[in-house]
Amino acid sequence: MDIKAVIFDLDGVLVTTDELHFAAWKALAEELGINGFTKADNARQRGVSRMASLEVVLEKTDRKFSNEEKTALAEKKNNMYVKSLSGLSRSDVLPGVFEFIEYIKSKGIKAAVGSASKNTPLILEKTELADKFDAVSCGLDTTRSKPDPEVFLIAANKLGVAPCDCAVVEDSDAGIEAAKAGGMYAIAVGAAAHNPKADISVKDLESLYKALSILA
């Protein structure tokens, strides 16, 4: 296997904003009179689009909403979430991320981000990761959410690398499925570490970096 590029999911792989997402969705749910939105529900939103995430919240109410109302609700949640990003910094980057990216770059391997989030450019800028990647594919580029492979295929195209020469690092089951659907090597971390469809599983990027640097 000759990996020429690594495509990283954002949230849960490079940075962690799970608590910020959860707080914003929970606040929206409570405004709608939904008091049973839990972290288990939030986990189901991992890796999918904003509108798909909204549906997880709306499952808990019998109220019906028009498409226009749903769009407004998703935008309201996003505004709450974006406000919470003001305090994001380099310290929110997960352990081993900078080291792993530096390692693959030293081997001539390209790096990209493939994320469903439309806030990807802002988050990368706030965490000092923006200049570490050769390409970024995010919710601003896509029309289909994971497990559709579109976001990863766009990243590969921007890099000029064939999908079969790309490895994807993902912490969601939807992301692992998307990577395999796109014909890519799938590296599962965190919450997706037990996904049987993954080619390899590790605790986090720090663990992967240590293993590779020992073998080098």
Secondary structure as GFF3:
##gff-version 3
##sequence-region A 1 216
A	DSSP	beta_strand	5	8	.	.	.	ID=ss1
A	DSSP	alpha_helix	18	31	.	.	.	ID=ss2
A	DSSP	alpha_helix	39	44	.	.	.	ID=ss3
A	DSSP	alpha_helix	50	58	.	.	.	ID=ss4
A	DSSP	alpha_helix	67	84	.	.	.	ID=ss5
A	DSSP	three_ten_helix	85	87	.	.	.	ID=ss6
A	DSSP	three_ten_helix	90	92	.	.	.	ID=ss7
A	DSSP	alpha_helix	97	106	.	.	.	ID=ss8
A	DSSP	beta_strand	110	114	.	.	.	ID=ss9
A	DSSP	alpha_helix	120	126	.	.	.	ID=ss10
A	DSSP	three_ten_helix	130	132	.	.	.	ID=ss11
A	DSSP	beta_strand	135	137	.	.	.	ID=ss12
A	DSSP	alpha_helix	150	159	.	.	.	ID=ss13
A	DSSP	three_ten_helix	163	165	.	.	.	ID=ss14
A	DSSP	beta_strand	166	170	.	.	.	ID=ss15
A	DSSP	alpha_helix	173	181	.	.	.	ID=ss16
A	DSSP	beta_strand	185	189	.	.	.	ID=ss17
A	DSSP	three_ten_helix	190	192	.	.	.	ID=ss18
A	DSSP	beta_strand	200	202	.	.	.	ID=ss19
A	DSSP	alpha_helix	205	215	.	.	.	ID=ss20
###
